[in-house]
Amino acid sequence: MNDSTRAGAQTASNLVGRTAWISGPVVRANLSNQVFMGEQVEVGAERLIGEVIGVSDQQALLQVYEETDGVRPDDPVYGTGLPMFVTLGPGLIGSVFDGIQRPLNVLQQRGAYVEKGAKAPPLNPSQRWGFTPRKAAGTTVQAGDVLGVIQETPVMEHRVLVPPDRQGKLVTVAPEGEYTISDVIAVIRHDNAETPITMAQHWPVKRQRPYLEHLPPVVPLITGQRILDLFFPLAKGGTAAIPGGFGTGKTVTQHQLSKWADADVIVYVGCGERGNEMAEVLMDFPRLTDPRTGRPLMEKTVLIGNTSNMPVAAREASIYTGITIAEYYRDMGYHVALMADSTSRWAEALREVSGRLEEMPVEEGFPAYLAARLAQFYERAGRVKTLAGPEASVTIIGAVSPAGGDFSEPVTQHTKRFTRCFWALDKELAAARYFPAINYLESYSGYLDDVAEWWHSHHDPHWKDLREKAMQLLQEDSRLQRIVRLIGEDALPDDQRLVIEGSRLLQEACLQQNANDTTDTFCSPEKQLGLLKAVLHFVDRAKEVVKKGAPIHRIRETAVREELVRAKEKIPNDKLELLGELNAKIDREMDALFGEYQKLK
Amino acid sequence: MRTESGKVFCGLKGISGALVFLQGSTRISYGEMVEVVGDDHRSRTGRVLIASAETVAIEVYEGTEGLSPTGTRVRCLNRGLEVPVAAEMLGRTFDSFARPLDRGPAPLAREWRDVNGAAINPAVRAYPQDFLQTGISAIDGMNTLVRGQKLPIFSGSGLPHNQLAAQIVQQAEVPGEREGFAVIFAIMGANRDVAEMFRRSVEESGALPRVAMFVNFADDPAVERLVTPRTALTLAEYLAFDRGMHVLVVMTDMTQYCEALREVASAKGEVPSRKGYPGYLYSDLASLYERAGRIEDKPGSITQVPILTMPNDDITHPIPDLTGYITEGQIVLERDLDRAGIYPPINVLPSLSRLMSDGIGEGRTRSDHAHLSNQLYSAYAYTRRIRMLASIIGEEELAGRDRMYLDFGRNFEKEFIGQSFTTNRSIEHTLDLGWTMLRQIPVADLTRVSEAEIAEHLK
């Protein structure tokens, strides 16, 4: 591939045709030279970035990723000879890009607004990176082998790999030293052809990067969120959807996952969402520390922000830009988590462009290829053996914003087909400020059996049984709630009231989690299990006491119940011995009650 | 207005609804403004929707009545739709194109700006965190507004949303900082009474010199309505980010705006999406709402309070639905509360302020604010559930604890949410009132507030 960087300093010079018809992001051009489907083009004097989305022998249909105000018929169209691609290399981490990989933190030096036609190379071309070679000249290398490493941030070792389409004998390798991304750091000979390798490479955004072999998703992605890890676990390399109406906490959940999930790299794609949310991420991430490394989260994060008021076609591109960057870090052997907030806005961008193309719509105006596009995106997740051998993964967590909060709409329904975790957010729970507002009856995880073994061998051989016991309590409660709505709670027999009381305690002490509380915001797996066990222990002991005739209000008024509810915020992850004391206290209080009613009998 | 010159085209290929079609030309660019003059010598403003070498499509803002294919001249202006911006525009009333409606002279502006603005680079936005006191407990206590936020009012026909907006405009201030505000109204599709009501209410409060109004009346052409909020926001951006002012923009009624958008889209023959609204309704609304915010290292801010009436009180209708996905929360008015005589009839349960958690607490409002409002939410949510039960089995059948909640709910609605149009409560007053409300429910149920807070405030 040549070195004309996309949106970069150099621009294409190859005139391929002239515009004939302009309507918003859709432009028709009369061709004088050949272009191919998916080729990146530049339109007009301002050289707006676009892509070929249809070709005939005389004409091309272009989708332009910037506002086309001011473009006239007969304006020039330039070809790049390359498909839409991203630039990959050191410096991605900590950057903020728009949907077509323009560095927003560089463009901000030119003013507060993103002007159209603004261009800057995605990676800083003059920054020098300290390179340490890992392979010597003369060795034979395969695609994916580590040529050398760069300390990209204090926590990120950036591995310079042999590009996927290259192999052969190393002719030269640069000695340890400082280089820019365009300096040649190695030369590979294959079939008598020599290829220079730099630290930066290009990759077409719509093509999945290759790997050696797909592995089963048996390792959970620990998120530190109790309701997710304990009840609806996600596996590394898995896919999850977070659907929910507005105000149900999709974005807060996505932020929590980016902050606390045990992934090496986070790619956060703010796709058609609020500008102030990106501002919040940009304010929080440099300040928040990763509990695993003690370093700012920004040192392992790539942000892509194409907010709702930025050009709609670039919104469509943002998802592909994000996933390609995620795969790039996966190939270095890292576990990457990609958050897409929100895939519905991405689907709407597809719809908007499709409408301009006057394509035949299917459901709710969406194009017929919506499902295929969603599938292509989610299929790029996975736990794999990389070309060089090590295990790595890309996990995708996509938020869905169903119209009217109605899960029967096309985007939610199609997403359900391609994701295995479904974390359904609930408006009623959110209205009662019950967070995370994940409805435990509607949600599911297809990874339960896959990750059970990991939990059993790493933490507790009874993880699955405990989870089942708790789920049964919740389900029994929801069945009883239907009756309660008709006749009131007081009319139920005591053993059923205890189920309701137990479920309430489980929700308050375990399922609810306060993202704004410094202790509760992240909960270690050990503490998660400890809290769950303490609640179940309380319910078991209360059962014995109620059997002896104690009324429910005595259970509710025990001092230890309140302590149990507050434990999630009071007991830090590193002081779990306090949970033992709590269990002992449960026994003491229940013993006392038991004794009291034993005597009465 | 400015005098301008540009290439003139004579004669049209056709006219349909608000659109006129012109022989294609390479001299007309996409999105540029044109002047359309018919046999009647009346000048109309239009914008290029399709630029093409064959047929150019132009939407005409003032409507196409009176135009004929042969007698019409179209002049290119070689620019987008621009309006004047100046601090002297405060205190005045204008139409959608910033032409005076108050018999005053046209504004002497040194600067003209494109009404569409440009997207703020998300990387330079400053995260809004400054508490803005409205003096209304249901907002300050439960759904706190902060500077740079966009917080719409979801209302229904006949509910007092205009009154509430007028009260917010009169009372909004940052406590301890007595500097002036600029207020900009974008009034779309309003009848003359409503426009007059807003003007009178700001006049009475003495704020008129700091208020600019852009009015589009109900009988003005629909296409013009699409320009009103953009003109208003263009002035807001100038005042906030060039002149360092804190600007509050009230846009009413967004439903009328969306109806106009649908009307124009249908005239263009576009493929409709939900309920006949165009598929780009979300992006279009976002291009307005996202013009709120703050910018790093600039003193000013734009806070938006859009008002919309939910058709048939349906919050899942595309207009409130898409609005809610863009704005940072919503204030929902409820008909039942209004019928019960409670003003402002804000149902706090579906209401939300997304920026609240970072705008409150120690140093901003008070340290107990977050927990207190959480507790009030959960107690009130429970009350509403009990009410449903009570309507089936009767209040007498309820347990004593549940009856306590019913009493709590009644008082909460009457004394905490309810206040008069002229009552301006400080944040301390609102929070203390919240604690007074909590006295009515058992202390054992207060799990969302800390023990220390109970000790301090509930004694």
Interface residues (C-beta under 8 A of the other chain):
Chain A: A20 W21 I22 S23 G24 E67 T68 D69 G70 V71 R72 P73 D74 V96 L104 N105 L107 Q108 G111 A112 Y113 V114 E115 K116 G245 F246 G247 G270 G272 R274 G275 N276 M278 A279 E280 L282 M283 G305 T307 S308 N309 M310 V312 R345 E348 R351 E352 G355 E358 P361 E364 G365 S401 A403 G404 G405 D406 K427 A430 A431 A432 R433 Y434 V484 R485 L486 I487 G488 E489 D490 E508 N516 R556 E557 E562 V565 R566
Chain B: G24 S25 T26 R27 I28 S29 Y30 G31 E32 L49 I50 A51 S52 A53 E54 G80 N116 G117 A118 A119 I120 N121 P122 A123 V124 R125 A126 Y127 P128 G148 Q149 F241 E270 V271 P272 S273 R274 P278 G279 Y280 Y282 S283 A286 S287 Y289 E290 R291 G293 I295 K298 T316 H317 P318 D321 L322 G324 Y325 I326 E328 G329 Q330 L349 P350 L352 R354 L355 S357 D358 A370 N374 Y377 S378 A381 Y382 M388 L389 I392 I393 E397 L398 A399 D402 A444 T447 R448
